[in-house]
Amino acid sequence: MKPEDVEKLFEGMPRKRICFLPTPLHKLENMSRKYGVAIYMKRDDLTGPSPFGGNKTRKLEFIVGSALQDNIEYLISLGGYQSNSSMQIVSFCRICGLKPILYLADVINQGIPKEHKGNLLLNKIMGSEINYVLKDYEGPDINPLWNKMIELCHKRKVELESQGHKVRVLPSGVVDPEGLVAYVLAFKEIVEQADVLNVKFDYLYHTTGTGGSLPGMIAGKMLLESAMKIISIACNPYGPDEICNEAMVCDRVESVFKKLNLKVPGRDLIFKEINIDQNYFGEGYGIPTEEATLAIRELALEEGLFVDPVYTGKGLSGLLSHIRKGKIPQGSKVVFLHTGGSGALFSEEGLTGALAEE
Ligand SMILES: *Cc1c(COP(=O)(O)O)cnc(C)c1O
C-alpha cells in the first residue's frame, strides 16, 4: 500500500483535528557524529496544542471525535500525578467544551502533593477536577493502585449517569480502541518524511508504556511494507499480569486492521514485528534510572533539547545503550520517536532524579 492509500482508509472516521501535523522530523547532528549512527528525531512532543503535547494527543483526535458524535459531556481518566495523558485530555476537553475529571495516583509514595508542579500545575491552571488517590502500600508494584483507580472512575461514571449525564471513561494512557489507529498515520508520516529527506531508516526506536502507540505503528509498517525495524523500550514491566504484554499488543494490531476494514494478518506475522526490551525501566514505572538521567543530560548538552525522566529518557537510554553494545551497527540510520512528557521535567525530585542539583 502507498501512503496516500493509507490516508484514504481514515476517510469518514470521526476525528477532532487538533494536532499540528506533520510533526517535525530532523537529524541530531552532534549525537550522530558522536555515535557513528545517523540519529533522527520524530517530534511527537510537538503535536500541540500547548508546548507540552505528546503521543496521547494523536489518539485523542479519534477518541474525542467519537465522544463528540455521541454527545458525551464528561471525560474521566486516570494516571500518576504527573500523567501526560491526563494533561493532554484536559487540554482537549478545554478545546471541545467537555468536562474533565481526573483520578491521579501517588505512584512514588509522596502523599498528597504540597505543591503543584509540572503536569499537575498545568491541570490546575486548566481548572480540571482532580482527585488524589494514595498508594497505601510500599514497593514499585502499581497494579493494585491502578485497579483501585479504575474502580473509582467507573463508580463516578455510574453516579453521573444516574443524574442523566453522558460520560466516557478513558483508560490509563488513553489506550482506547478508538484511538489505536492514530499511530498508523504517525508511521505513515515518518515514511513520507524519510522519503523527502532521502534517508532509509533501519530502525524506529520509541518508548512503550501502556502499549497504545506500538500497535498502530506495527500495522502501519505492515501496510506500507516498510523495512524499518521497530524497537520498543519499555518504561514499565510487560507480562501476563502487567498493564500490557505482547499478546495484548498483538490483539490491538488485529483490532487496528479490523477498524480499518482490512484483512487481519496472521498472529505469527504480527508477533515477528514486536520487539520489546525490558532492560531499561529500572525498578519500575516513574522511578528514575541513572541511565535515563544521564541520557537526558547528554541530549541537552549535545543538542539543546529534552527528553523526560519517566518515558522518553528511558527510551533514549535504551537506544544509546544498544548503539554502544553494537546491537545497532555503525553507519545505521535510526529515528527516535519523541513521544512527549517534557512537563515532568518540572516536577518533583522523586521523578526527575534531582537533575537540576549537581
Ligand atoms: C504514554 C507515553 C508513552 C508510552 O506510550 P504508550 O502508547 O502508552 O505505550 C511514551 N512517552 C510519553 C511521554 C508518554 O506520555
Ligand as a Chemical Component Dictionary entry (heavy atoms), coordinates in Angstrom:
data_LIG
# 
_chem_comp.id                   LIG 
_chem_comp.type                 NON-POLYMER 
_chem_comp.pdbx_formal_charge   0 
_chem_comp.three_letter_code    LIG 
# 
loop_
_chem_comp_atom.comp_id 
_chem_comp_atom.atom_id 
_chem_comp_atom.alt_atom_id 
_chem_comp_atom.type_symbol 
_chem_comp_atom.charge 
_chem_comp_atom.model_Cartn_x 
_chem_comp_atom.model_Cartn_y 
_chem_comp_atom.model_Cartn_z 
_chem_comp_atom.pdbx_ordinal 
LIG C1 C1 C 0 2.224 7.474  27.374 1  
LIG C2 C2 C 0 3.578 7.846  26.963 2  
LIG C3 C3 C 0 4.447 6.917  26.337 3  
LIG C4 C4 C 0 4.079 5.488  26.122 4  
LIG O1 O1 O 0 3.205 5.320  25.061 5  
LIG P1 P1 P 0 2.124 4.163  25.083 6  
LIG O2 O2 O 0 1.291 4.442  23.921 7  
LIG O3 O3 O 0 1.401 4.260  26.380 8  
LIG O4 O4 O 0 2.861 2.864  25.002 9  
LIG C5 C5 C 0 5.687 7.345  25.943 10 
LIG N1 N1 N 0 6.093 8.622  26.166 11 
LIG C6 C6 C 0 5.305 9.519  26.771 12 
LIG C7 C7 C 0 5.829 10.889 27.008 13 
LIG C8 C8 C 0 4.025 9.170  27.185 14 
LIG O5 O5 O 0 3.247 10.090 27.797 15 
# 
loop_
_chem_comp_bond.comp_id 
_chem_comp_bond.atom_id_1 
_chem_comp_bond.atom_id_2 
_chem_comp_bond.value_order 
_chem_comp_bond.pdbx_ordinal 
LIG C1 C2 SING 1  
LIG C2 C3 SING 2  
LIG C2 C8 DOUB 3  
LIG C3 C4 SING 4  
LIG C3 C5 DOUB 5  
LIG C4 O1 SING 6  
LIG O1 P1 SING 7  
LIG P1 O2 DOUB 8  
LIG P1 O3 SING 9  
LIG P1 O4 SING 10 
LIG C5 N1 SING 11 
LIG N1 C6 DOUB 12 
LIG C6 C7 SING 13 
LIG C6 C8 SING 14 
LIG C8 O5 SING 15 
# 
